[in-house]
Amino acid sequence: MRPLPSLLYGALSAAILSAALLAQPAQPPEVKELQAAQALADPAARLRELERILAAHPASTLKPMIESQIAGLRVTLAPTLEEILAIQQKALAAASGSGFVTGPGSAARQILDHPKLASFDKGKVLAAVQAYRDQGRKAAADPAVAAATEERTREYLPMMAGDLEVLLARAQTHAGEPAKALATLEAYAKADGVAGGAYHLARADAFEALKRPKDAYEALVGAALENHR
């Protein structure tokens, strides 16, 4: 068979591509609006636009994602720890399956990474993170949660619960208890056998608080190595 002329080959390729695109389901009309909203640098403006999109498209297939982003932005913009906790409780009440374990972890991380963390009472921050850690650990050991979790995710529940220990250690260092943080991390490494980048960074913070710069540097090197694997 003689090869097709290049112009004819190009025309056929374009026709096949066009047919493939036509066969694909049409994108929801709010996708472009959502992309534009996500590109907004100002969190308050992004929140307003996401709320507008959700109101304009209440039946959107993207509703869960939009609601999650709205909840996250409301936490970011909340001025007090009490308001953050109130917002988080509403989100956690809608959890299911592995969300009973990952939800408390995400909530604790939101507090520790909050732009106004320095203005929050350190004892209350530690208490909140400790409560979320306990909540996630309890859920991970609950047979009902395991049964409600997808099989491919179920085996990772203990690892998800273990990650809560790193968050607890961060809160302990923040509260002025770096020695307890190191003990928490040591117990975590022995029990769960996971020493990822977040673990090493938490150790670095604790060592720095204890004025042990050499150990802090070595922990940072460990974090860098883990993040480049």
Secondary structure, DSSP 8 states (H G I E B T S, - for coil): -----HHHHHHHHHHHHHHHHHHS----THHHHHHHHHT-S-HHHHHHHHHHHHHH-TT-TTHHHHHHHHHHHHHHH-SSHHHHHHHHHHHHTT--TTHHHHHHHHHHHHHHT-TTGGGS-HHHHHHHHHHHHHHHHHHHT-HHHHHTS-HHHHTTHHHHHHHHHHHHHHHHHHTT-HHHHHHHHHHHHHHH----HHHHHHHHHHHHHTT-HHHHHHHHHHHHHHHT-
